[in-house]
Every structure is written in C-alpha cells, then in structure tokens.
C-alpha cells in the first residue's frame, strides 16, 4: 500500500484497484486475529478514490447474515462479530465504486448498508482441463457399464453437507456407483453414521490436488446435491466451476442459484430435495447416456467463457467503465 501511494504521488496512473474481502471481519484479519490494523485497508481504499482510482471489492461471504449463523452463534461473540461485519459494509459504502457479489440473489444480504452502491455478479472462474472422460463411448442410449457419480467436498450429518439422502439413493440403485472424495478429518467425525448406510457401490476416498485427476476422468456426473438451506440457495459454489472446468456435467439441487445456472446453461440436471426426484434423475441419466454426452458438450462450450481470465477482464471492464476510463490490460492480465 505504501509503495502504491508513493507511485501515485510520483504521477503513476492506475486503471483501478480490486480487492477481495475475507470471510472474517477486516479488523480481525491479522495473523493472530487481534485488531492491530483495523483502519488500514479502508484508509488505502479512500486514498485510491481520492485520487480518482476506481475501487472494486468482491464480497465473498455473508453467512453471518443467515438464519443458520444466527441459530448457531450466540452471546457476546456474535454481537461483536455482527458489529464488525456491519462496520465493514458501512466503510465499503463510502469507499467502493462497485461491489462484486457471487450471485444476484446474494445482494439483499448486504442491504441496507450498501444501498446506492453498484452491484455486479462475479462468480468463480474455472481452469480448463483437457482430460477426456472415459465414459463417452456409450452414446447409443444403451445402459453399458455402471453410471459413475463423483462427489468432491465437505460432509456432515444434519448440517449443510448432509449427504445421507444421496448416499441412500445411490446405494439402492442398480448399475450405479459413486465415489465420495472428502477430507479425512471430516470423515472421521461422521464415519459411524455413514458406515451404517453405505452400499458396496459407494467408495469413500481422501484425495486432493492433482490426485483428483483420475476421479474426474472416470466420472460421468459431478454431484452438487445437499440438504437445502436458505443461505446455500443463494450461493454460487466454486465447486460448480471446478466441475465445469473438467467438462463434467453436474447434478444439482433445484431452486438454488447453482441449480438455476446449471439448468440455464444446459450443463447438467437438477433434482428436488426428495428421494423420488433424486432417484428419477439418476435413473434417467443411467439409462440414456446420450443425455450426458449432450450436457458434456455444453460444458466444454460454456467453460470457454467462464475462465479466470474472463472474470479478470470483467472486473477490468466494469471498473474502468465506472469512471469512464479505458482498461490498460495486456494479454497476460
């Protein structure tokens, strides 16, 4: 920040400044989470605006505003955190030209503090993976080998990542199998519950990074089907764009931001949160692989305009437009 100020004072011109919020209040983002520099970020954003540099900020998380958070967090801690989160928004209202949010449905969570500020939707981007699924050969509508579902993410019981309905549905469906890739620490907490409902057609693994590649290559469908919650319904998970980058069609929960995105772009299917709806959806895909082929082609097309570069260019265009300037962004932006 100091170096940027010195450059501005020497006459250096900047097209814009872009920042991303933490999931915790700004005042608590020092390594020890003590409010050692509570005003530093806001002072820098003010400096930028005072020098006619457009300011954009991506507000990534408003879980603190959700009913789930309020039911879980109680007492003095919640009062303090609420005050700090609200303070952040009030500061942003004064110092930010454009507030980027994960989905349009997310906007009401940051009102009325941000009333009057320009909002722009900025979901995650995806990395284009060139791997080819091994399941593209069954395109004639025949059943072929088992439909392979892949879930990568968190797991819990009775909370946001409760996969019990999914597990029980897959367990009872013939010619269907699923790989669940979850953190080992999470699995140990819920192993007793899930061990009682797992079938022989469900495998649990603990992989990450490049070790996930074989899973994506073997899978037919990526799973984003969880127990519904008001906050989850408005989020746009990064996992959606990870699946998309892999060219993997998605089975999502209906009536959510992510489910609406999947349906609008034809990159997967949606099921209601009921055992019958979920099973009907899986069976339809299992018995007609040409549906998966069509969705995969849509994935490969859709991901081309949803890369991280596309997101960066969207930010640049938006912020430069906010002050009537022209972006100075090279090919390596």
N, C-alpha and C positions, 0 to 999 in steps of 0.2 A: 504493500500500500504506500509506504513512504517513497519507494522508487517511482511508482506511478505518479505520485504528486510532484516529485522533482521533474519528471519528464514533461508533465503538463506545464509546470512553471517555466520550462525552457522552450515552450512553444510546440511540443509534440501534440499531434492531433490523434484522438481515438474515436473510432466509429461508435462504440458502445461499450458498456460493461455488463456482463452477465454473471449472475450468482445463483447458487442453489442453497436452499435452507437445509438445516439438519432436521432430524426427527425430534430433537430436543430443543428447548428454547435457546436462542442465540447466546444468552448470558451464561449458559452452563456448558458451553462447548470447549472450554479449556480442557486439557488432558485430565485434570483432577476434578472436573465438573464444578469448580468453585467460580463464582462470578468475578474473575480477575480483570476482564476487559469487556464489561457489558455494553459499552457505548462505541467501541472501536469500529465495528462493521458499519453501524449506522452513520457514524461521522464520515467514513470514507464514501458511502453512497451519497451523502449530502454534498460532499466535496465534488463528486462527479457531476451531479445535477447542477450545482452552482457554476460549473464550467461547461455547461451545455453538452455534457456527455449523456446520451440516453441510458437509462438504467432498467435492466430487466432482471427478474428474480423468479426462479422456479420454486413454488411452494409445494413440497413433495408429500406432506403428510399432515392431515388434520384429524388424526384418530382421537386426539384429546377432546374434540368437539362431539364425538359419537356417544351414543347411549351406552355402548359396550364399555367404553372407557369410564364413563361416569358411574356405571354399576360396579366396576372393579376397583377404581381408585377412590379412596375416601379420606376424609380428615384434612389436616393441615397441609400435607404434601400436595393434595390435589388443588387446594386453594392457592398455594404458592405457584404451582406449575401453570394453572389457569391464568393467573395474573401475568406471568412472564410470557406465555403464548400470546395473550391479548396485547401486551406491550409490543411484541414483535410486529403484529399486524398493524397497530397504530403507527409504528415507525415506518413500515413499508408504505403505508398510505401516503405519507408525506415525502418519501424519498425514492419511490419506484414509479417508472413510467408504465411498465407493462408487467402484470403478474401472470406468469405461466402456471397452468394447473394441469393435473393428469387427465381430467375429463370435464366435460361441460357440467355434468351433474355435481361435480365437486364444488362449484362456485358458492352455493348457499352456505357452505360450512365456514367460509371466511367473510361472510357478511354479518353485521353491517359495517365492521371495521374497515373493509376495503371498498365500501360504496363509492362510486365515482372513478375508481381505478380501472384501466383497461385490462380485460382478461383475455388470454389466448390459451387454447388447449395445446399441450405439448406432451403427448405420451412418450413412452420409452421408444428407443430405436432398436434395430436388430442388426446382427452381424450375419453376412451372407455366407452360409456354409455350403460347400459344394458336394457334400456327401449325398449319395443316392440311396433311397430306401431299397431294401431287398425284397419288398413286397409288391412291386409294380407289375409283376408278371401276371397276376390273377385279375385280368380286366374283362373277362367274358361273363361276369355275373356268377360264376361258379363259386362254391364255398372255399375250395382249396384248403390250405393249412389254416391253423387257428388264427383268428384275429388277435393282433398283439397291441394292447393298450400300454401306454407309458405314463406314469405319474412321477414328476420331479418336484419336490417342495417340502413344506412342513407337514407335520402330522400331530394330531392331538385327539382327545376324547371329550366330547361335549363342548368344544370351543370352535374357533374359527376354522381349524384344519381337521375337523372330524370327517374321516373318510369311511365311516362304518357302513353307510348305505351303499357306497360304491363297491367296497370290498365284498359285501354280501351278495350284491347283484352279480358281479363278475364270477364269484365262487360258484353260483348255481347255473351259469350259462355254459352249455357245451360248446366245444370248438372255439373257446375264447380264453385268453390268458392275459395276465397283467404283470408288469414289473413296477414296483414302487421303490423309487430311489429317495431315501430320506436320511437326514443326519442321524448318526448312530446315537448321539446323546438324546435326541428326541424319541427315537425308537425305544430306547431302554425305559423311558417313562411310561410308554403305552403298550409295551410288548405283551403284558399279561392280558390286556383287553383284546388286542387284535389276534393274538395267537389262538384265541378261542373261536374266531370267526374266519380265519384264513382258510382257503382251499389249496389243494395241490397245484392249481393253475395260477397261483399268485406267488411271485418271488419278491422278497424284500432285500434290497442292496443298499450299500452306503458308499457312493462314489461322488466325485466332483471333478470340475475342470475337464481336462482332455480325456479323462477316463469315462466320461459320459458319451463320447462319440459312438461307441458300438451300440449303446442303447438307442440312440436316435436313429441310427442306420437300420436297426432291426424293427423299429416300431411302425405301426400303421396309424395310430391316433395318439395325440398328446392330451392328457386329461387336465381340465380346469373345472372340476365339479366338486363343490364344497357345500357344507351346510350354509344356508343363506343367512346374511346379517345385513342390517341397514347400511353399515359403513362399507362392507365388501361390495355391495351392489353398485356403488358409485366409483370404485377404484378401477384403475387400469393396470393390472399386474405386469411387471416386467417379464414374467414367465410367458405371457401370451406372445411377446415379441421374440423371446428365445425360441419357442416352438416355431414361430413364423420364419425366423432366420434359418432354421433347419429344414424348411419346406414341409413341416409336419402338420397335417390337418388337426383340428382341435375339437374336442368335445367339451362344451362349456355349459354353465348354468344359465337358464333363461332369465330374462328380465334383470340383467345386470349390464353395466357399461361394457364389460368384456364380452358378454354374450351377444349384445347388440352389435358390437364391432365384428365378431365372428360371422354373424348372420348377414350383415350388410355387405361384407366383402366376399362372402361365399367361401371362407377358408375353414369351414367346419360345420358342426351341427350343435344345436342346443337342446337340452332336456330340462323339464321342470324338476323341482326337487321332490320327486316321488319315485318309489321303486319301479312302478309300472312304466312311467315315462322314460326312466333311465334304461331299463332293460329293452324297451321297444326301440330306443335309439341305437343301442349297441347291436341288437339283432339285425336291424336294417342295414347297418354298415357291414356286419359279418356276412350277410347273405348276398350282398351286391357290392363287390369290390370296385365296380366301375364308379360308384359314388365317391369312393376315396380317391380314385385317380383324378376325377374332375376337381375335387377340392384341393388336391396337391398341386395341380396346375395353377389354380387360383392363388395358392400360397406363393408359388415361385414368381408369379406376376406381381402380387401385392407387395412382397417384401422388397422389390426393387425400388419402390418409392417410400420405403419406411426404414431406411438405413440411418445410422447415427449421423452421417454426413447430411442427409436430408433434414434431420432435426436441427443440426447446427445452422444450415442455410436458412431454415425457417426462423430461427432466433435472429440471425443477422438481418434478414429482410424485414422482419417485424420491427426490430428496434431502430433500424435506420429509417424506416417509414414513419416511425412515431415522431421523429423530429424533421422529417423531410430531407434527410441526407441520403447518400448513396453508399451502399456497403462496399468496403475495401477488403474483400475476402478472396484470397487466392485459391488455387486448386488444391492446396494442401490444408485447407481450413479444417 
